[in-house]
Each structure stands twice: as structure tokens, then as C-alpha cells.
Amino acid sequence: MITVNHLSKAYGDRTVLSDVNLRFPAQQLTSLIGPNGAGKTTLLMTIARLLKPSHGDILIEGCRASELPIGDYAKRVATLRQSPDFNLRLTVEELVGFGRFPYSRGALNADDYRTIDEAIAFLTLEPLREAYLDELSGGQRQMAFLAMTIAQQTPCLLLDEPLNNLDIKHAVQIMRALRRLCDEQGRTVILVVHDINFAANYSDHIVAMKGGAVHCSGSVSEVVTEARLGELYELDFEIAQSERGCLCNYFNPLGELK
């Protein structure tokens, strides 16, 4: 369980997070949604200890994140930043091995190699194991970075826009993999996502951010309503339900864009 208490973040006179209070349920998939500039990535990076809050606390299983030794924190929370970039010429297997650094400190043992194999197999990346990252498509490369994050074997994963610039097939593959991490391995996944339909159909819990504050949060059925999404994005929504899930239609809005 990750708990955020009275979290604020400011850059000089500009406040980007304002008194955020949240509880992220364990072993569930939480999507952070909202318009650009809402504070989603800032919130995620603050939880990841990559940004220092101006005020407030973040608790990881009841412990203050700021007081955890960095090595202990790295065994509890893994972070995949938006558009990660490695300038080294690495194979997929070598990249995934970086996820074992909190445990091996670079000296991989049999347990590390087994974990690497499991992460590669989990995402069906075996055919690309020996391929170099610069030889892969954007979607394949994103899957490789996700495998590295999975190999860190933390209870919680923080992912900043993992679907960014992916085609539909690769986006579905990643969301299915994240769903399986929660359902099969009991991991907690928190991700920033812009596609409201992916959030609505794969999440357990949704946090909607707007203007640096929590607009609303709760289960999918509580947050994904025409009224709440309309207020959040300032668009007209039509939500249709089917056996395959729900479709949030925001095309051709009835009102003028603000």
C-alpha cells in the first residue's frame, strides 16, 4: 500500500501539486488520468523519489519513503520513466539484467539469471533476447524496458506513460502484461496513461488529476462516468458498454472546445 499525505510540489511561485491525499490499493492496477499539466507525472516521479516534495509524506507499507535507504527502496519500488534512453549498445538480455542491480550490484548469479529469463519469457521476448536495442521497433524496445522493470522484482511498479508513441497492438500487449502482473503475481502497478479507454478497461482503480489536485478517485465505475470525464477534460463524453468492456467516445463533441 502506498499512501500520499498532504503532498505538494512547487517550483518557485508555481505550484504543480497541491495538497494531494491518496491511497493506492495494493496488488491492483491504478491509472493516473487527466489533461496535460494536471500533475500526473509530477505525482508519479515524487512517489518514485526522483522529485523531492515541497511538503507532505509518502508512505510505503507504512514507512516514510524519504527515510528508506535507497537500496531498500529499490527493492520495493521500480520506476520506468517516459521514453527511457540508453546510449550504450545493449542486447535485450543485457538491458533486462540491469533490473537486477539492487540485488547483484553488477555481479549476476544464478538467481539473477533465472529472474532475467522469467521476465523475458513473461513478455514473450525470447526471439529478441540477443537483439540490440537500436535494432528494435519502438514497441519492442518499450517491452524490453518493461521486462527490465519486471526483473527488479519489486512489489510496486511505477510507469510514466508506457504507451507513449506505441501502435495499438503493442499498447494492448503492454496493458495485458500489466494486468497479468497484478492478477498472477500480486504486484501493484501505478501508471500514467492518456488513453481513457485503456484506463477504463484495464484498471482496478483510477485517479483523475486536474490543475495539480485530485479531481476524483475510485473504482472504474465511480470515475468513468460521462459527467466526471466531461468535467475533467471539458469535453462531451458518451460511454457505451458491451461484453468486451466500455467505450468512452469523445469524438465530435457537442459543445465548443474551451
VOPAGU-2260 file (C-alpha; in pm, 1 decimal, decimal comma):
REM VOPAGU-2260
SITE   aa  ch    i         X         Y         Z
SITE  MET   A    0       0,0       0,0       0,0
SITE  ILE   A    1     128,7     343,1     -99,2
SITE  THR   A    2     -18,5     640,1      85,4
SITE  VAL   A    3      27,4    1005,4      -8,2
SITE  ASN   A    4     -40,1    1258,0     268,6
SITE  HIS   A    5     -78,0    1633,0     201,6
SITE  LEU   A    6     171,1    1617,3     -85,9
SITE  SER   A    7     262,9    1944,3    -254,7
SITE  LYS   A    8     525,3    2039,1    -508,8
SITE  ALA   A    9     617,2    2387,6    -621,2
SITE  TYR   A   10     881,0    2544,4    -842,8
SITE  GLY   A   11     924,7    2893,6    -703,8
SITE  ASP   A   12     582,5    3059,1    -715,2
SITE  ARG   A   13     438,3    2792,1    -945,8
SITE  THR   A   14     251,0    2510,7    -768,8
SITE  VAL   A   15     224,7    2187,6    -967,1
SITE  LEU   A   16      84,8    1964,7    -690,3
SITE  SER   A   17    -144,3    2097,8    -419,8
SITE  ASP   A   18    -229,9    1903,5    -101,7
SITE  VAL   A   19    -269,8    1563,9    -264,7
SITE  ASN   A   20    -404,0    1286,6     -40,4
SITE  LEU   A   21    -433,2     937,3    -187,3
SITE  ARG   A   22    -419,0     568,4    -108,6
SITE  PHE   A   23    -310,8     337,3    -387,1
SITE  PRO   A   24    -456,3     -11,4    -331,8
SITE  ALA   A   25    -207,0    -297,1    -314,5
SITE  GLN   A   26    -198,9    -566,1    -582,5
SITE  GLN   A   27    -415,6    -358,1    -812,9
SITE  LEU   A   28    -363,8    -152,6   -1127,1
SITE  THR   A   29    -414,7     220,8   -1078,8
SITE  SER   A   30    -425,1     459,2   -1374,4
SITE  LEU   A   31    -345,7     828,0   -1334,8
SITE  ILE   A   32    -551,6    1020,8   -1588,8
SITE  GLY   A   33    -619,8    1386,0   -1665,3
SITE  PRO   A   34    -530,7    1664,3   -1906,7
SITE  ASN   A   35    -178,7    1782,6   -1981,9
SITE  GLY   A   36     -27,3    1978,3   -1695,0
SITE  ALA   A   37    -253,9    1812,0   -1439,1
SITE  GLY   A   38      38,0    1693,5   -1223,3
SITE  LYS   A   39      23,3    1322,2   -1307,9
SITE  THR   A   40     390,7    1273,2   -1391,1
SITE  THR   A   41     499,9    1502,0   -1107,0
SITE  LEU   A   42     299,1    1291,7    -862,9
SITE  LEU   A   43     445,0     968,4   -1000,2
SITE  MET   A   44     803,7    1095,7   -1000,3
SITE  THR   A   45     764,2    1224,0    -644,7
SITE  ILE   A   46     649,1     880,8    -531,2
SITE  ALA   A   47     948,5     741,2    -721,2
SITE  ARG   A   48    1181,7     968,7    -520,0
SITE  LEU   A   49    1303,6    1129,4    -842,3
SITE  LEU   A   50    1149,6    1459,2    -730,7
SITE  LYS   A   51    1157,1    1598,7    -379,2
SITE  PRO   A   52     819,8    1717,2    -248,3
SITE  SER   A   53     781,5    2067,9    -116,7
SITE  HIS   A   54     553,2    1940,1     156,1
SITE  GLY   A   55     393,4    1616,1     270,2
SITE  ASP   A   56     479,5    1250,0     312,7
SITE  ILE   A   57     477,3     934,8     103,6
SITE  LEU   A   58     439,1     608,9     293,7
SITE  ILE   A   59     544,3     272,8     150,5
SITE  GLU   A   60     383,5      -4,6     354,6
SITE  GLY   A   61     368,4     235,4     648,8
SITE  CYS   A   62     729,5     353,8     619,5
SITE  ARG   A   63     825,6     703,5     508,8
SITE  ALA   A   64     973,9     669,9     162,6
SITE  SER   A   65    1220,4     951,6     230,0
SITE  GLU   A   66    1366,0     761,3     526,1
SITE  LEU   A   67    1420,8     430,8     345,2
SITE  PRO   A   68    1779,5     361,3     234,0
SITE  ILE   A   69    1789,8     385,2    -143,8
SITE  GLY   A   70    1883,3      17,7    -172,0
SITE  ASP   A   71    1580,1     -89,0      30,2
SITE  TYR   A   72    1355,6     142,8    -167,0
SITE  ALA   A   73    1481,8      -6,6    -495,3
SITE  LYS   A   74    1369,7    -349,2    -372,0
SITE  ARG   A   75    1018,3    -218,2    -305,8
SITE  VAL   A   76     950,2      18,1    -595,3
SITE  ALA   A   77    1066,0       4,8    -959,4
SITE  THR   A   78    1020,9     301,6   -1192,6
SITE  LEU   A   79    1004,2     318,3   -1570,7
SITE  ARG   A   80    1033,7     675,7   -1690,0
SITE  GLN   A   81     878,7     812,5   -2006,3
SITE  SER   A   82    1083,4     740,5   -2319,9
SITE  PRO   A   83    1385,5     584,0   -2145,0
SITE  ASP   A   84    1707,2     623,5   -2340,8
SITE  PHE   A   85    2023,4     417,1   -2313,1
SITE  ASN   A   86    2319,3     532,2   -2519,8
SITE  LEU   A   87    2500,9     202,2   -2466,1
SITE  ARG   A   88    2475,8     -68,9   -2729,9
SITE  LEU   A   89    2296,7    -337,8   -2531,6
SITE  THR   A   90    2106,9    -653,5   -2613,5
SITE  VAL   A   91    1761,9    -712,4   -2468,8
SITE  GLU   A   92    1905,1    -966,7   -2224,7
SITE  GLU   A   93    2175,3    -723,4   -2108,4
SITE  LEU   A   94    1918,3    -448,1   -2057,9
SITE  VAL   A   95    1689,0    -672,1   -1854,6
SITE  GLY   A   96    1990,1    -762,7   -1640,9
SITE  PHE   A   97    2009,9    -401,3   -1523,9
SITE  GLY   A   98    1690,5    -467,0   -1330,2
SITE  ARG   A   99    1887,3    -696,5   -1100,2
SITE  PHE   A  100    2132,0    -425,7    -990,3
SITE  PRO   A  101    1969,6    -363,1    -646,7
SITE  TYR   A  102    2046,1    -726,0    -562,8
SITE  SER   A  103    2357,8    -817,7    -760,0
SITE  ARG   A  104    2538,8    -481,9    -780,0
SITE  GLY   A  105    2651,0    -594,6   -1124,8
SITE  ALA   A  106    2771,7    -943,1   -1029,5
SITE  LEU   A  107    2488,2   -1159,4   -1159,8
SITE  ASN   A  108    2437,0   -1500,9   -1003,1
SITE  ALA   A  109    2219,6   -1799,2   -1090,3
SITE  ASP   A  110    1911,7   -1649,6    -921,6
SITE  ASP   A  111    1957,4   -1327,2   -1119,1
SITE  TYR   A  112    1982,5   -1512,9   -1449,9
SITE  ARG   A  113    1671,5   -1713,6   -1365,2
SITE  THR   A  114    1481,8   -1392,6   -1290,1
SITE  ILE   A  115    1601,8   -1239,4   -1617,8
SITE  ASP   A  116    1480,8   -1547,3   -1805,6
SITE  GLU   A  117    1142,0   -1526,2   -1632,7
SITE  ALA   A  118    1096,0   -1157,3   -1717,7
SITE  ILE   A  119    1186,5   -1216,8   -2082,6
SITE  ALA   A  120     951,5   -1515,6   -2100,8
SITE  PHE   A  121     670,6   -1323,8   -1929,9
SITE  LEU   A  122     667,4   -1073,0   -2216,4
SITE  THR   A  123     743,4   -1339,1   -2482,1
SITE  LEU   A  124    1066,6   -1164,6   -2577,7
SITE  GLU   A  125    1272,2   -1481,6   -2626,0
SITE  PRO   A  126    1311,6   -1428,3   -3003,8
SITE  LEU   A  127    1461,2   -1084,9   -2931,8
SITE  ARG   A  128    1687,4   -1187,5   -2644,2
SITE  GLU   A  129    2010,2   -1134,5   -2840,3
SITE  ALA   A  130    1884,4    -839,7   -3045,2
SITE  TYR   A  131    2034,4    -495,9   -2984,0
SITE  LEU   A  132    1804,8    -219,9   -2865,6
SITE  ASP   A  133    1884,2       3,4   -3162,1
SITE  GLU   A  134    1764,6    -275,0   -3392,6
SITE  LEU   A  135    1417,5    -288,5   -3236,3
SITE  SER   A  136    1097,0    -104,1   -3313,0
SITE  GLY   A  137     969,8     146,5   -3058,4
SITE  GLY   A  138     713,7    -101,7   -2927,7
SITE  GLN   A  139     967,5    -382,8   -2895,1
SITE  ARG   A  140    1208,7    -151,4   -2716,4
SITE  GLN   A  141     936,7     -43,4   -2471,6
SITE  MET   A  142     860,7    -410,3   -2398,3
SITE  ALA   A  143    1231,7    -466,8   -2327,7
SITE  PHE   A  144    1240,5    -178,1   -2079,6
SITE  LEU   A  145     927,3    -312,1   -1913,7
SITE  ALA   A  146    1097,4    -652,3   -1881,4
SITE  MET   A  147    1389,3    -478,4   -1707,9
SITE  THR   A  148    1144,1    -317,8   -1464,3
SITE  ILE   A  149     969,9    -650,5   -1401,0
SITE  ALA   A  150    1306,9    -818,6   -1337,1
SITE  GLN   A  151    1365,1    -580,0   -1046,5
SITE  GLN   A  152    1106,6    -795,2    -866,3
SITE  THR   A  153     953,5    -515,7    -661,9
SITE  PRO   A  154     602,8    -530,7    -513,4
SITE  CYS   A  155     524,0    -197,9    -683,4
SITE  LEU   A  156     589,5     -66,8   -1034,9
SITE  LEU   A  157     558,4     299,7   -1135,3
SITE  LEU   A  158     525,3     359,4   -1510,6
SITE  ASP   A  159     517,5     702,2   -1673,6
SITE  GLU   A  160     319,3     687,6   -1998,6
SITE  PRO   A  161     434,3     337,8   -2100,3
SITE  LEU   A  162     200,8     350,3   -2403,8
SITE  ASN   A  163     352,6     670,4   -2541,7
SITE  ASN   A  164     405,1     652,9   -2920,6
SITE  LEU   A  165     307,6     285,6   -2941,6
SITE  ASP   A  166      83,0     133,3   -3206,2
SITE  ILE   A  167    -241,6     -29,4   -3097,7
SITE  LYS   A  168    -104,8    -385,3   -3088,5
SITE  HIS   A  169     195,7    -303,1   -2870,4
SITE  ALA   A  170     -19,0     -86,6   -2641,4
SITE  VAL   A  171    -259,3    -377,7   -2590,4
SITE  GLN   A  172      32,0    -615,3   -2526,1
SITE  ILE   A  173     171,3    -389,9   -2255,7
SITE  MET   A  174    -165,3    -334,3   -2085,3
SITE  ARG   A  175    -234,8    -709,0   -2088,0
SITE  ALA   A  176     107,6    -770,8   -1936,2
SITE  LEU   A  177      45,7    -514,6   -1659,8
SITE  ARG   A  178    -294,0    -670,5   -1589,6
SITE  ARG   A  179    -127,2   -1011,5   -1555,7
SITE  LEU   A  180     135,8    -870,4   -1318,7
SITE  CYS   A  181    -143,1    -773,9   -1080,0
SITE  ASP   A  182    -357,7   -1083,8   -1127,1
SITE  GLU   A  183     -88,3   -1352,5   -1140,4
SITE  GLN   A  184     196,7   -1207,6    -933,5
SITE  GLY   A  185      14,6    -977,6    -691,6
SITE  ARG   A  186     213,8    -671,8    -799,2
SITE  THR   A  187      92,9    -315,4    -752,8
SITE  VAL   A  188     104,8    -113,0   -1074,8
SITE  ILE   A  189      60,5     264,0   -1097,1
SITE  LEU   A  190      82,8     421,8   -1440,5
SITE  VAL   A  191      20,7     749,7   -1616,1
SITE  VAL   A  192    -197,8     693,1   -1922,6
SITE  HIS   A  193    -364,0     934,1   -2163,9
SITE  ASP   A  194    -588,1     686,9   -2344,3
SITE  ILE   A  195    -901,9     685,8   -2131,4
SITE  ASN   A  196   -1025,1     364,9   -2295,4
SITE  PHE   A  197    -718,0     169,6   -2185,5
SITE  ALA   A  198    -759,4     310,0   -1834,1
SITE  ALA   A  199   -1129,0     221,8   -1827,5
SITE  ASN   A  200   -1084,4    -136,1   -1947,7
SITE  TYR   A  201    -768,0    -249,5   -1767,8
SITE  SER   A  202    -766,2     -62,3   -1435,5
SITE  ASP   A  203    -896,4    -153,7   -1091,8
SITE  HIS   A  204    -861,0     198,4    -960,4
SITE  ILE   A  205    -838,6     539,3   -1128,6
SITE  VAL   A  206    -704,8     871,3   -1000,9
SITE  ALA   A  207    -811,5    1172,5   -1206,6
SITE  MET   A  208    -587,8    1478,2   -1174,4
SITE  LYS   A  209    -661,8    1834,8   -1282,0
SITE  GLY   A  210    -477,1    2155,7   -1204,6
SITE  GLY   A  211    -232,3    1985,5    -968,3
SITE  ALA   A  212    -506,9    1843,0    -746,4
SITE  VAL   A  213    -712,4    1525,6    -727,7
SITE  HIS   A  214   -1027,7    1579,6    -929,0
SITE  CYS   A  215   -1172,9    1242,8    -822,7
SITE  SER   A  216   -1057,1     888,8    -749,3
SITE  GLY   A  217   -1210,2     548,1    -700,2
SITE  SER   A  218   -1312,4     238,5    -890,6
SITE  VAL   A  219   -1357,3     247,6   -1267,0
SITE  SER   A  220   -1734,7     264,9   -1231,2
SITE  GLU   A  221   -1703,5     560,1    -993,3
SITE  VAL   A  222   -1466,3     766,0   -1207,9
SITE  VAL   A  223   -1554,3     668,5   -1564,6
SITE  THR   A  224   -1885,7     845,9   -1595,9
SITE  GLU   A  225   -1995,2    1091,9   -1860,4
SITE  ALA   A  226   -2032,8    1368,4   -1602,5
SITE  ARG   A  227   -1696,0    1321,8   -1433,5
SITE  LEU   A  228   -1496,7    1275,0   -1752,7
SITE  GLY   A  229   -1674,7    1573,4   -1903,7
SITE  GLU   A  230   -1570,9    1790,8   -1611,0
SITE  LEU   A  231   -1217,9    1654,2   -1616,7
SITE  TYR   A  232   -1143,3    1704,1   -1986,3
SITE  GLU   A  233   -1401,2    1973,2   -2067,0
SITE  LEU   A  234   -1543,5    1758,5   -2346,1
SITE  ASP   A  235   -1869,6    1580,0   -2407,6
SITE  PHE   A  236   -1843,0    1205,9   -2344,5
SITE  GLU   A  237   -2067,4     919,9   -2443,2
SITE  ILE   A  238   -1994,1     590,1   -2266,7
SITE  ALA   A  239   -2114,4     267,4   -2427,9
SITE  GLN   A  240   -2098,6     -72,2   -2254,2
SITE  SER   A  241   -2059,0    -408,0   -2428,6
SITE  GLU   A  242   -1943,1    -760,5   -2346,9
SITE  ARG   A  243   -1589,0    -653,5   -2437,3
SITE  GLY   A  244   -1585,9    -358,7   -2197,9
SITE  CYS   A  245   -1671,2       6,9   -2221,6
SITE  LEU   A  246   -1601,2     261,5   -2491,3
SITE  CYS   A  247   -1553,3     625,6   -2397,6
SITE  ASN   A  248   -1644,7     826,3   -2706,7
SITE  TYR   A  249   -1524,9    1186,8   -2700,6
SITE  PHE   A  250   -1509,1    1248,6   -3076,2
SITE  ASN   A  251   -1716,3    1522,4   -3235,3
SITE  PRO   A  252   -1801,4    1697,5   -2905,2
SITE  LEU   A  253   -2141,0    1861,5   -2895,7
SITE  GLY   A  254   -2012,5    2180,7   -2733,1
SITE  GLU   A  255   -1734,3    2414,5   -2832,5
SITE  LEU   A  256   -1384,9    2341,8   -2704,0
SITE  LYS   A  257   -1278,1    2574,9   -2428,2
